[in-house]
Amino acid sequence: MSAHGHDEEEAPEDDGARGPPTEFDCPGCTAHNPCEPLKDKDEVLCNYCGLGFEVRFTTGGKLRLREI
């Protein structure tokens, strides 16, 4: 029975199949920012504090923001 529960916990493995992210949380002020689909090397601005970031993705597909 615990194996079945374990399988259910692993179900959200399709996170990478959703396509590019359409939102980000600002590393400077933690504000949530909706945006156009993000691509590697895009530049985005926080709609609240105005900080600018370069969008980068790790080899695993995880979003990273580098302040510019």
CHARMM-style PDB file with segment names, atoms N, HN, CA, C and O in Angstrom:
ATOM      1  N   MET     1       0.818  -1.187   0.000  1.00  0.00      PROA
ATOM      2  CA  MET     1       0.000   0.000   0.000  1.00  0.00      PROA
ATOM      3  C   MET     1       0.867   1.258   0.000  1.00  0.00      PROA
ATOM      4  O   MET     1       0.506   2.246  -0.640  1.00  0.00      PROA
ATOM      5  N   SER     2       2.005   1.246   0.704  1.00  0.00      PROA
ATOM      6  HN  SER     2       2.298   0.444   1.224  1.00  0.00      PROA
ATOM      7  CA  SER     2       2.873   2.424   0.723  1.00  0.00      PROA
ATOM      8  C   SER     2       3.503   2.665  -0.647  1.00  0.00      PROA
ATOM      9  O   SER     2       3.795   3.811  -0.989  1.00  0.00      PROA
ATOM     10  N   ALA     3       3.718   1.615  -1.438  1.00  0.00      PROA
ATOM     11  HN  ALA     3       3.481   0.685  -1.161  1.00  0.00      PROA
ATOM     12  CA  ALA     3       4.276   1.792  -2.778  1.00  0.00      PROA
ATOM     13  C   ALA     3       3.303   2.576  -3.649  1.00  0.00      PROA
ATOM     14  O   ALA     3       3.721   3.400  -4.463  1.00  0.00      PROA
ATOM     15  N   HSD     4       2.002   2.323  -3.480  1.00  0.00      PROA
ATOM     16  HN  HSD     4       1.662   1.655  -2.818  1.00  0.00      PROA
ATOM     17  CA  HSD     4       1.003   3.060  -4.256  1.00  0.00      PROA
ATOM     18  C   HSD     4       1.018   4.541  -3.881  1.00  0.00      PROA
ATOM     19  O   HSD     4       0.959   5.402  -4.760  1.00  0.00      PROA
ATOM     20  N   GLY     5       1.093   4.839  -2.609  1.00  0.00      PROA
ATOM     21  HN  GLY     5       1.140   4.141  -1.896  1.00  0.00      PROA
ATOM     22  CA  GLY     5       1.173   6.230  -2.159  1.00  0.00      PROA
ATOM     23  C   GLY     5       2.432   6.902  -2.683  1.00  0.00      PROA
ATOM     24  O   GLY     5       2.407   8.080  -3.041  1.00  0.00      PROA
ATOM     25  N   HSD     6       3.533   6.160  -2.729  1.00  0.00      PROA
ATOM     26  HN  HSD     6       3.554   5.204  -2.439  1.00  0.00      PROA
ATOM     27  CA  HSD     6       4.793   6.700  -3.245  1.00  0.00      PROA
ATOM     28  C   HSD     6       4.654   7.062  -4.720  1.00  0.00      PROA
ATOM     29  O   HSD     6       5.159   8.100  -5.146  1.00  0.00      PROA
ATOM     30  N   ASP     7       3.971   6.214  -5.514  1.00  0.00      PROA
ATOM     31  HN  ASP     7       3.561   5.370  -5.168  1.00  0.00      PROA
ATOM     32  CA  ASP     7       3.763   6.495  -6.938  1.00  0.00      PROA
ATOM     33  C   ASP     7       2.970   7.783  -7.120  1.00  0.00      PROA
ATOM     34  O   ASP     7       3.278   8.579  -8.007  1.00  0.00      PROA
ATOM     35  N   GLU     8       1.969   7.990  -6.303  1.00  0.00      PROA
ATOM     36  HN  GLU     8       1.719   7.343  -5.583  1.00  0.00      PROA
ATOM     37  CA  GLU     8       1.164   9.204  -6.423  1.00  0.00      PROA
ATOM     38  C   GLU     8       1.996  10.446  -6.143  1.00  0.00      PROA
ATOM     39  O   GLU     8       1.782  11.481  -6.774  1.00  0.00      PROA
ATOM     40  N   GLU     9       2.944  10.367  -5.207  1.00  0.00      PROA
ATOM     41  HN  GLU     9       3.118   9.527  -4.694  1.00  0.00      PROA
ATOM     42  CA  GLU     9       3.784  11.521  -4.885  1.00  0.00      PROA
ATOM     43  C   GLU     9       4.710  11.873  -6.039  1.00  0.00      PROA
ATOM     44  O   GLU     9       5.076  13.038  -6.196  1.00  0.00      PROA
ATOM     45  N   GLU    10       5.097  10.891  -6.850  1.00  0.00      PROA
ATOM     46  HN  GLU    10       4.800   9.945  -6.722  1.00  0.00      PROA
ATOM     47  CA  GLU    10       6.019  11.132  -7.950  1.00  0.00      PROA
ATOM     48  C   GLU    10       5.311  11.564  -9.226  1.00  0.00      PROA
ATOM     49  O   GLU    10       5.990  11.856 -10.210  1.00  0.00      PROA
ATOM     50  N   ALA    11       4.012  11.619  -9.261  1.00  0.00      PROA
ATOM     51  HN  ALA    11       3.461  11.382  -8.462  1.00  0.00      PROA
ATOM     52  CA  ALA    11       3.258  11.923 -10.470  1.00  0.00      PROA
ATOM     53  C   ALA    11       3.627  13.248 -11.133  1.00  0.00      PROA
ATOM     54  O   ALA    11       3.650  13.294 -12.363  1.00  0.00      PROA
ATOM     55  N   PRO    12       3.920  14.336 -10.402  1.00  0.00      PROA
ATOM     56  CA  PRO    12       4.196  15.599 -11.085  1.00  0.00      PROA
ATOM     57  C   PRO    12       5.564  15.682 -11.762  1.00  0.00      PROA
ATOM     58  O   PRO    12       6.199  16.737 -11.731  1.00  0.00      PROA
ATOM     59  N   GLU    13       6.026  14.600 -12.367  1.00  0.00      PROA
ATOM     60  HN  GLU    13       5.511  13.743 -12.393  1.00  0.00      PROA
ATOM     61  CA  GLU    13       7.304  14.621 -13.067  1.00  0.00      PROA
ATOM     62  C   GLU    13       7.212  15.311 -14.410  1.00  0.00      PROA
ATOM     63  O   GLU    13       8.247  15.570 -15.025  1.00  0.00      PROA
ATOM     64  N   ASP    14       6.003  15.625 -14.902  1.00  0.00      PROA
ATOM     65  HN  ASP    14       5.162  15.414 -14.403  1.00  0.00      PROA
ATOM     66  CA  ASP    14       5.851  16.227 -16.212  1.00  0.00      PROA
ATOM     67  C   ASP    14       5.965  17.747 -16.160  1.00  0.00      PROA
ATOM     68  O   ASP    14       5.500  18.424 -17.076  1.00  0.00      PROA
ATOM     69  N   ASP    15       6.575  18.302 -15.104  1.00  0.00      PROA
ATOM     70  HN  ASP    15       6.953  17.752 -14.359  1.00  0.00      PROA
ATOM     71  CA  ASP    15       6.717  19.748 -14.975  1.00  0.00      PROA
ATOM     72  C   ASP    15       7.423  20.374 -16.171  1.00  0.00      PROA
ATOM     73  O   ASP    15       7.034  21.461 -16.600  1.00  0.00      PROA
ATOM     74  N   GLY    16       8.437  19.733 -16.718  1.00  0.00      PROA
ATOM     75  HN  GLY    16       8.753  18.851 -16.370  1.00  0.00      PROA
ATOM     76  CA  GLY    16       9.167  20.277 -17.845  1.00  0.00      PROA
ATOM     77  C   GLY    16       8.366  20.271 -19.144  1.00  0.00      PROA
ATOM     78  O   GLY    16       8.739  20.960 -20.093  1.00  0.00      PROA
ATOM     79  N   ALA    17       7.285  19.516 -19.205  1.00  0.00      PROA
ATOM     80  HN  ALA    17       6.982  18.957 -18.434  1.00  0.00      PROA
ATOM     81  CA  ALA    17       6.495  19.398 -20.420  1.00  0.00      PROA
ATOM     82  C   ALA    17       5.472  20.520 -20.565  1.00  0.00      PROA
ATOM     83  O   ALA    17       4.721  20.533 -21.540  1.00  0.00      PROA
ATOM     84  N   ARG    18       5.422  21.436 -19.650  1.00  0.00      PROA
ATOM     85  HN  ARG    18       6.033  21.426 -18.858  1.00  0.00      PROA
ATOM     86  CA  ARG    18       4.436  22.511 -19.690  1.00  0.00      PROA
ATOM     87  C   ARG    18       4.795  23.625 -20.659  1.00  0.00      PROA
ATOM     88  O   ARG    18       3.940  24.443 -20.999  1.00  0.00      PROA
ATOM     89  N   GLY    19       6.017  23.672 -21.102  1.00  0.00      PROA
ATOM     90  HN  GLY    19       6.711  23.007 -20.825  1.00  0.00      PROA
ATOM     91  CA  GLY    19       6.447  24.765 -21.949  1.00  0.00      PROA
ATOM     92  C   GLY    19       7.177  25.801 -21.117  1.00  0.00      PROA
ATOM     93  O   GLY    19       7.388  25.611 -19.919  1.00  0.00      PROA
ATOM     94  N   PRO    20       7.564  26.908 -21.761  1.00  0.00      PROA
ATOM     95  CA  PRO    20       8.342  27.924 -21.046  1.00  0.00      PROA
ATOM     96  C   PRO    20       7.524  28.598 -19.947  1.00  0.00      PROA
ATOM     97  O   PRO    20       6.308  28.739 -20.077  1.00  0.00      PROA
ATOM     98  N   PRO    21       8.184  29.012 -18.871  1.00  0.00      PROA
ATOM     99  CA  PRO    21       7.473  29.679 -17.782  1.00  0.00      PROA
ATOM    100  C   PRO    21       6.859  30.998 -18.247  1.00  0.00      PROA
ATOM    101  O   PRO    21       7.420  31.691 -19.096  1.00  0.00      PROA
ATOM    102  N   THR    22       5.710  31.332 -17.686  1.00  0.00      PROA
ATOM    103  HN  THR    22       5.254  30.769 -16.996  1.00  0.00      PROA
ATOM    104  CA  THR    22       5.031  32.588 -18.013  1.00  0.00      PROA
ATOM    105  C   THR    22       4.887  33.466 -16.770  1.00  0.00      PROA
ATOM    106  O   THR    22       4.003  34.320 -16.697  1.00  0.00      PROA
ATOM    107  N   GLU    23       5.771  33.242 -15.793  1.00  0.00      PROA
ATOM    108  HN  GLU    23       6.489  32.549 -15.852  1.00  0.00      PROA
ATOM    109  CA  GLU    23       5.781  34.033 -14.571  1.00  0.00      PROA
ATOM    110  C   GLU    23       7.098  33.804 -13.852  1.00  0.00      PROA
ATOM    111  O   GLU    23       7.778  32.801 -14.069  1.00  0.00      PROA
ATOM    112  N   PHE    24       7.447  34.756 -12.988  1.00  0.00      PROA
ATOM    113  HN  PHE    24       6.895  35.571 -12.812  1.00  0.00      PROA
ATOM    114  CA  PHE    24       8.641  34.597 -12.165  1.00  0.00      PROA
ATOM    115  C   PHE    24       8.452  35.377 -10.879  1.00  0.00      PROA
ATOM    116  O   PHE    24       7.690  36.342 -10.833  1.00  0.00      PROA
ATOM    117  N   ASP    25       9.153  34.953  -9.829  1.00  0.00      PROA
ATOM    118  HN  ASP    25       9.773  34.168  -9.866  1.00  0.00      PROA
ATOM    119  CA  ASP    25       9.181  35.678  -8.569  1.00  0.00      PROA
ATOM    120  C   ASP    25      10.485  36.448  -8.518  1.00  0.00      PROA
ATOM    121  O   ASP    25      11.557  35.876  -8.715  1.00  0.00      PROA
ATOM    122  N   CYS    26      10.401  37.733  -8.257  1.00  0.00      PROA
ATOM    123  HN  CYS    26       9.530  38.198  -8.097  1.00  0.00      PROA
ATOM    124  CA  CYS    26      11.581  38.591  -8.219  1.00  0.00      PROA
ATOM    125  C   CYS    26      12.496  38.178  -7.073  1.00  0.00      PROA
ATOM    126  O   CYS    26      12.053  38.108  -5.926  1.00  0.00      PROA
ATOM    127  N   PRO    27      13.771  37.903  -7.365  1.00  0.00      PROA
ATOM    128  CA  PRO    27      14.717  37.572  -6.297  1.00  0.00      PROA
ATOM    129  C   PRO    27      14.990  38.752  -5.360  1.00  0.00      PROA
ATOM    130  O   PRO    27      15.420  38.547  -4.225  1.00  0.00      PROA
ATOM    131  N   GLY    28      14.748  39.977  -5.818  1.00  0.00      PROA
ATOM    132  HN  GLY    28      14.399  40.143  -6.740  1.00  0.00      PROA
ATOM    133  CA  GLY    28      15.015  41.162  -5.005  1.00  0.00      PROA
ATOM    134  C   GLY    28      13.911  41.469  -4.001  1.00  0.00      PROA
ATOM    135  O   GLY    28      14.183  41.722  -2.827  1.00  0.00      PROA
ATOM    136  N   CYS    29      12.658  41.445  -4.468  1.00  0.00      PROA
ATOM    137  HN  CYS    29      12.437  41.240  -5.422  1.00  0.00      PROA
ATOM    138  CA  CYS    29      11.549  41.843  -3.589  1.00  0.00      PROA
ATOM    139  C   CYS    29      10.506  40.744  -3.392  1.00  0.00      PROA
ATOM    140  O   CYS    29       9.533  40.945  -2.665  1.00  0.00      PROA
ATOM    141  N   THR    30      10.690  39.604  -4.020  1.00  0.00      PROA
ATOM    142  HN  THR    30      11.481  39.441  -4.611  1.00  0.00      PROA
ATOM    143  CA  THR    30       9.821  38.423  -3.968  1.00  0.00      PROA
ATOM    144  C   THR    30       8.443  38.634  -4.595  1.00  0.00      PROA
ATOM    145  O   THR    30       7.556  37.803  -4.398  1.00  0.00      PROA
ATOM    146  N   ALA    31       8.237  39.713  -5.340  1.00  0.00      PROA
ATOM    147  HN  ALA    31       8.957  40.388  -5.500  1.00  0.00      PROA
ATOM    148  CA  ALA    31       6.945  39.945  -5.990  1.00  0.00      PROA
ATOM    149  C   ALA    31       6.742  38.944  -7.124  1.00  0.00      PROA
ATOM    150  O   ALA    31       7.689  38.567  -7.814  1.00  0.00      PROA
ATOM    151  N   HSD    32       5.498  38.524  -7.303  1.00  0.00      PROA
ATOM    152  HN  HSD    32       4.729  38.831  -6.742  1.00  0.00      PROA
ATOM    153  CA  HSD    32       5.122  37.609  -8.380  1.00  0.00      PROA
ATOM    154  C   HSD    32       4.878  38.434  -9.643  1.00  0.00      PROA
ATOM    155  O   HSD    32       4.132  39.413  -9.610  1.00  0.00      PROA
ATOM    156  N   ASN    33       5.503  38.043 -10.754  1.00  0.00      PROA
ATOM    157  HN  ASN    33       6.109  37.248 -10.781  1.00  0.00      PROA
ATOM    158  CA  ASN    33       5.413  38.788 -12.008  1.00  0.00      PROA
ATOM    159  C   ASN    33       4.939  37.891 -13.146  1.00  0.00      PROA
ATOM    160  O   ASN    33       5.684  37.009 -13.576  1.00  0.00      PROA
ATOM    161  N   PRO    34       3.716  38.092 -13.647  1.00  0.00      PROA
ATOM    162  CA  PRO    34       3.317  37.385 -14.858  1.00  0.00      PROA
ATOM    163  C   PRO    34       4.071  37.999 -16.044  1.00  0.00      PROA
ATOM    164  O   PRO    34       4.411  39.182 -16.015  1.00  0.00      PROA
ATOM    165  N   CYS    35       4.332  37.206 -17.081  1.00  0.00      PROA
ATOM    166  HN  CYS    35       4.056  36.245 -17.105  1.00  0.00      PROA
ATOM    167  CA  CYS    35       5.095  37.703 -18.229  1.00  0.00      PROA
ATOM    168  C   CYS    35       4.817  36.845 -19.456  1.00  0.00      PROA
ATOM    169  O   CYS    35       4.115  35.837 -19.387  1.00  0.00      PROA
ATOM    170  N   GLU    36       5.378  37.265 -20.563  1.00  0.00      PROA
ATOM    171  HN  GLU    36       5.948  38.085 -20.618  1.00  0.00      PROA
ATOM    172  CA  GLU    36       5.345  36.455 -21.782  1.00  0.00      PROA
ATOM    173  C   GLU    36       6.187  35.211 -21.539  1.00  0.00      PROA
ATOM    174  O   GLU    36       7.012  35.203 -20.625  1.00  0.00      PROA
ATOM    175  N   PRO    37       6.000  34.154 -22.336  1.00  0.00      PROA
ATOM    176  CA  PRO    37       6.840  32.956 -22.148  1.00  0.00      PROA
ATOM    177  C   PRO    37       8.328  33.310 -22.194  1.00  0.00      PROA
ATOM    178  O   PRO    37       8.788  33.989 -23.111  1.00  0.00      PROA
ATOM    179  N   LEU    38       9.068  32.840 -21.194  1.00  0.00      PROA
ATOM    180  HN  LEU    38       8.694  32.287 -20.449  1.00  0.00      PROA
ATOM    181  CA  LEU    38      10.480  33.179 -21.049  1.00  0.00      PROA
ATOM    182  C   LEU    38      11.364  32.251 -21.862  1.00  0.00      PROA
ATOM    183  O   LEU    38      11.134  31.043 -21.925  1.00  0.00      PROA
ATOM    184  N   LYS    39      12.389  32.842 -22.489  1.00  0.00      PROA
ATOM    185  HN  LYS    39      12.576  33.823 -22.438  1.00  0.00      PROA
ATOM    186  CA  LYS    39      13.394  32.081 -23.226  1.00  0.00      PROA
ATOM    187  C   LYS    39      14.755  32.409 -22.636  1.00  0.00      PROA
ATOM    188  O   LYS    39      14.937  33.449 -22.004  1.00  0.00      PROA
ATOM    189  N   ASP    40      15.714  31.506 -22.851  1.00  0.00      PROA
ATOM    190  HN  ASP    40      15.566  30.661 -23.365  1.00  0.00      PROA
ATOM    191  CA  ASP    40      17.075  31.711 -22.362  1.00  0.00      PROA
ATOM    192  C   ASP    40      17.635  33.018 -22.917  1.00  0.00      PROA
ATOM    193  O   ASP    40      17.474  33.312 -24.102  1.00  0.00      PROA
ATOM    194  N   LYS    41      18.284  33.790 -22.073  1.00  0.00      PROA
ATOM    195  HN  LYS    41      18.414  33.551 -21.111  1.00  0.00      PROA
ATOM    196  CA  LYS    41      18.929  35.065 -22.375  1.00  0.00      PROA
ATOM    197  C   LYS    41      17.957  36.226 -22.576  1.00  0.00      PROA
ATOM    198  O   LYS    41      18.380  37.309 -22.980  1.00  0.00      PROA
ATOM    199  N   ASP    42      16.642  36.024 -22.301  1.00  0.00      PROA
ATOM    200  HN  ASP    42      16.299  35.143 -21.973  1.00  0.00      PROA
ATOM    201  CA  ASP    42      15.708  37.147 -22.281  1.00  0.00      PROA
ATOM    202  C   ASP    42      16.079  38.075 -21.139  1.00  0.00      PROA
ATOM    203  O   ASP    42      16.750  37.660 -20.193  1.00  0.00      PROA
ATOM    204  N   GLU    43      15.656  39.309 -21.217  1.00  0.00      PROA
ATOM    205  HN  GLU    43      15.112  39.646 -21.985  1.00  0.00      PROA
ATOM    206  CA  GLU    43      15.807  40.253 -20.111  1.00  0.00      PROA
ATOM    207  C   GLU    43      14.414  40.623 -19.632  1.00  0.00      PROA
ATOM    208  O   GLU    43      13.534  40.941 -20.432  1.00  0.00      PROA
ATOM    209  N   VAL    44      14.221  40.580 -18.310  1.00  0.00      PROA
ATOM    210  HN  VAL    44      14.936  40.322 -17.660  1.00  0.00      PROA
ATOM    211  CA  VAL    44      12.925  40.905 -17.720  1.00  0.00      PROA
ATOM    212  C   VAL    44      13.115  41.941 -16.616  1.00  0.00      PROA
ATOM    213  O   VAL    44      14.178  42.036 -16.003  1.00  0.00      PROA
ATOM    214  N   LEU    45      12.066  42.705 -16.384  1.00  0.00      PROA
ATOM    215  HN  LEU    45      11.203  42.628 -16.882  1.00  0.00      PROA
ATOM    216  CA  LEU    45      12.053  43.677 -15.290  1.00  0.00      PROA
ATOM    217  C   LEU    45      10.976  43.290 -14.307  1.00  0.00      PROA
ATOM    218  O   LEU    45       9.902  42.834 -14.699  1.00  0.00      PROA
ATOM    219  N   CYS    46      11.259  43.470 -13.028  1.00  0.00      PROA
ATOM    220  HN  CYS    46      12.132  43.841 -12.710  1.00  0.00      PROA
ATOM    221  CA  CYS    46      10.236  43.283 -12.007  1.00  0.00      PROA
ATOM    222  C   CYS    46       9.253  44.443 -12.129  1.00  0.00      PROA
ATOM    223  O   CYS    46       9.655  45.605 -12.166  1.00  0.00      PROA
ATOM    224  N   ASN    47       7.984  44.125 -12.189  1.00  0.00      PROA
ATOM    225  HN  ASN    47       7.658  43.180 -12.159  1.00  0.00      PROA
ATOM    226  CA  ASN    47       6.944  45.140 -12.317  1.00  0.00      PROA
ATOM    227  C   ASN    47       6.739  45.942 -11.038  1.00  0.00      PROA
ATOM    228  O   ASN    47       6.008  46.932 -11.045  1.00  0.00      PROA
ATOM    229  N   TYR    48       7.366  45.537  -9.950  1.00  0.00      PROA
ATOM    230  HN  TYR    48       7.961  44.732  -9.944  1.00  0.00      PROA
ATOM    231  CA  TYR    48       7.152  46.196  -8.664  1.00  0.00      PROA
ATOM    232  C   TYR    48       8.353  47.008  -8.209  1.00  0.00      PROA
ATOM    233  O   TYR    48       8.207  48.182  -7.870  1.00  0.00      PROA
ATOM    234  N   CYS    49       9.547  46.402  -8.195  1.00  0.00      PROA
ATOM    235  HN  CYS    49       9.666  45.448  -8.471  1.00  0.00      PROA
ATOM    236  CA  CYS    49      10.721  47.124  -7.698  1.00  0.00      PROA
ATOM    237  C   CYS    49      11.603  47.654  -8.829  1.00  0.00      PROA
ATOM    238  O   CYS    49      12.479  48.485  -8.584  1.00  0.00      PROA
ATOM    239  N   GLY    50      11.388  47.190 -10.059  1.00  0.00      PROA
ATOM    240  HN  GLY    50      10.677  46.516 -10.258  1.00  0.00      PROA
ATOM    241  CA  GLY    50      12.120  47.696 -11.209  1.00  0.00      PROA
ATOM    242  C   GLY    50      13.466  47.048 -11.477  1.00  0.00      PROA
ATOM    243  O   GLY    50      14.150  47.444 -12.421  1.00  0.00      PROA
ATOM    244  N   LEU    51      13.874  46.061 -10.675  1.00  0.00      PROA
ATOM    245  HN  LEU    51      13.319  45.739  -9.908  1.00  0.00      PROA
ATOM    246  CA  LEU    51      15.150  45.381 -10.930  1.00  0.00      PROA
ATOM    247  C   LEU    51      15.082  44.612 -12.251  1.00  0.00      PROA
ATOM    248  O   LEU    51      14.043  44.056 -12.605  1.00  0.00      PROA
ATOM    249  N   GLY    52      16.207  44.589 -12.973  1.00  0.00      PROA
ATOM    250  HN  GLY    52      17.051  45.041 -12.685  1.00  0.00      PROA
ATOM    251  CA  GLY    52      16.296  43.865 -14.228  1.00  0.00      PROA
ATOM    252  C   GLY    52      17.063  42.570 -14.054  1.00  0.00      PROA
ATOM    253  O   GLY    52      17.994  42.490 -13.253  1.00  0.00      PROA
ATOM    254  N   PHE    53      16.665  41.551 -14.812  1.00  0.00      PROA
ATOM    255  HN  PHE    53      15.908  41.616 -15.462  1.00  0.00      PROA
ATOM    256  CA  PHE    53      17.283  40.234 -14.725  1.00  0.00      PROA
ATOM    257  C   PHE    53      17.454  39.624 -16.101  1.00  0.00      PROA
ATOM    258  O   PHE    53      16.653  39.857 -17.005  1.00  0.00      PROA
ATOM    259  N   GLU    54      18.529  38.825 -16.249  1.00  0.00      PROA
ATOM    260  HN  GLU    54      19.180  38.635 -15.514  1.00  0.00      PROA
ATOM    261  CA  GLU    54      18.705  38.020 -17.438  1.00  0.00      PROA
ATOM    262  C   GLU    54      18.200  36.617 -17.115  1.00  0.00      PROA
ATOM    263  O   GLU    54      18.544  36.044 -16.081  1.00  0.00      PROA
ATOM    264  N   VAL    55      17.394  36.081 -17.998  1.00  0.00      PROA
ATOM    265  HN  VAL    55      17.115  36.547 -18.838  1.00  0.00      PROA
ATOM    266  CA  VAL    55      16.819  34.750 -17.833  1.00  0.00      PROA
ATOM    267  C   VAL    55      17.830  33.716 -18.305  1.00  0.00      PROA
ATOM    268  O   VAL    55      18.363  33.817 -19.409  1.00  0.00      PROA
ATOM    269  N   ARG    56      18.086  32.735 -17.473  1.00  0.00      PROA
ATOM    270  HN  ARG    56      17.652  32.653 -16.575  1.00  0.00      PROA
ATOM    271  CA  ARG    56      18.958  31.609 -17.825  1.00  0.00      PROA
ATOM    272  C   ARG    56      18.271  30.331 -17.360  1.00  0.00      PROA
ATOM    273  O   ARG    56      17.551  30.337 -16.361  1.00  0.00      PROA
ATOM    274  N   PHE    57      18.488  29.259 -18.069  1.00  0.00      PROA
ATOM    275  HN  PHE    57      19.073  29.254 -18.881  1.00  0.00      PROA
ATOM    276  CA  PHE    57      17.955  27.956 -17.680  1.00  0.00      PROA
ATOM    277  C   PHE    57      19.116  27.000 -17.442  1.00  0.00      PROA
ATOM    278  O   PHE    57      20.077  26.979 -18.211  1.00  0.00      PROA
ATOM    279  N   THR    58      19.029  26.213 -16.381  1.00  0.00      PROA
ATOM    280  HN  THR    58      18.248  26.229 -15.756  1.00  0.00      PROA
ATOM    281  CA  THR    58      20.042  25.201 -16.102  1.00  0.00      PROA
ATOM    282  C   THR    58      19.897  24.076 -17.122  1.00  0.00      PROA
ATOM    283  O   THR    58      18.910  24.033 -17.856  1.00  0.00      PROA
ATOM    284  N   THR    59      20.862  23.170 -17.175  1.00  0.00      PROA
ATOM    285  HN  THR    59      21.663  23.205 -16.578  1.00  0.00      PROA
ATOM    286  CA  THR    59      20.763  22.036 -18.089  1.00  0.00      PROA
ATOM    287  C   THR    59      19.553  21.172 -17.764  1.00  0.00      PROA
ATOM    288  O   THR    59      19.044  20.464 -18.634  1.00  0.00      PROA
ATOM    289  N   GLY    60      19.090  21.223 -16.525  1.00  0.00      PROA
ATOM    290  HN  GLY    60      19.504  21.797 -15.819  1.00  0.00      PROA
ATOM    291  CA  GLY    60      17.889  20.500 -16.127  1.00  0.00      PROA
ATOM    292  C   GLY    60      16.612  21.252 -16.424  1.00  0.00      PROA
ATOM    293  O   GLY    60      15.522  20.739 -16.167  1.00  0.00      PROA
ATOM    294  N   GLY    61      16.720  22.468 -16.966  1.00  0.00      PROA
ATOM    295  HN  GLY    61      17.605  22.884 -17.175  1.00  0.00      PROA
ATOM    296  CA  GLY    61      15.546  23.247 -17.335  1.00  0.00      PROA
ATOM    297  C   GLY    61      15.012  24.166 -16.252  1.00  0.00      PROA
ATOM    298  O   GLY    61      13.945  24.758 -16.415  1.00  0.00      PROA
ATOM    299  N   LYS    62      15.738  24.295 -15.145  1.00  0.00      PROA
ATOM    300  HN  LYS    62      16.605  23.814 -15.012  1.00  0.00      PROA
ATOM    301  CA  LYS    62      15.272  25.139 -14.051  1.00  0.00      PROA
ATOM    302  C   LYS    62      15.603  26.616 -14.341  1.00  0.00      PROA
ATOM    303  O   LYS    62      16.701  26.941 -14.792  1.00  0.00      PROA
ATOM    304  N   LEU    63      14.641  27.489 -14.077  1.00  0.00      PROA
ATOM    305  HN  LEU    63      13.749  27.225 -13.711  1.00  0.00      PROA
ATOM    306  CA  LEU    63      14.782  28.916 -14.306  1.00  0.00      PROA
ATOM    307  C   LEU    63      15.734  29.549 -13.299  1.00  0.00      PROA
ATOM    308  O   LEU    63      15.627  29.312 -12.096  1.00  0.00      PROA
ATOM    309  N   ARG    64      16.665  30.354 -13.800  1.00  0.00      PROA
ATOM    310  HN  ARG    64      16.753  30.546 -14.777  1.00  0.00      PROA
ATOM    311  CA  ARG    64      17.590  31.141 -12.972  1.00  0.00      PROA
ATOM    312  C   ARG    64      17.537  32.572 -13.462  1.00  0.00      PROA
ATOM    313  O   ARG    64      17.503  32.814 -14.668  1.00  0.00      PROA
ATOM    314  N   LEU    65      17.528  33.523 -12.544  1.00  0.00      PROA
ATOM    315  HN  LEU    65      17.556  33.327 -11.563  1.00  0.00      PROA
ATOM    316  CA  LEU    65      17.536  34.945 -12.888  1.00  0.00      PROA
ATOM    317  C   LEU    65      18.807  35.573 -12.374  1.00  0.00      PROA
ATOM    318  O   LEU    65      19.142  35.442 -11.197  1.00  0.00      PROA
ATOM    319  N   ARG    66      19.527  36.265 -13.264  1.00  0.00      PROA
ATOM    320  HN  ARG    66      19.255  36.372 -14.220  1.00  0.00      PROA
ATOM    321  CA  ARG    66      20.776  36.937 -12.890  1.00  0.00      PROA
ATOM    322  C   ARG    66      20.544  38.430 -13.009  1.00  0.00      PROA
ATOM    323  O   ARG    66      20.156  38.920 -14.070  1.00  0.00      PROA
ATOM    324  N   GLU    67      20.785  39.169 -11.905  1.00  0.00      PROA
ATOM    325  HN  GLU    67      21.101  38.771 -11.043  1.00  0.00      PROA
ATOM    326  CA  GLU    67      20.551  40.615 -11.920  1.00  0.00      PROA
ATOM    327  C   GLU    67      21.487  41.293 -12.905  1.00  0.00      PROA
ATOM    328  O   GLU    67      22.676  40.984 -12.983  1.00  0.00      PROA
ATOM    329  N   ILE    68      20.910  42.235 -13.661  1.00  0.00      PROA
ATOM    330  HN  ILE    68      19.944  42.486 -13.597  1.00  0.00      PROA
ATOM    331  CA  ILE    68      21.717  42.998 -14.627  1.00  0.00      PROA
ATOM    332  C   ILE    68      21.707  44.466 -14.284  1.00  0.00      PROA
ATOM    333  OT1 ILE    68      22.329  45.268 -14.981  1.00  0.00      PROA
TER     334      ILE     68
END
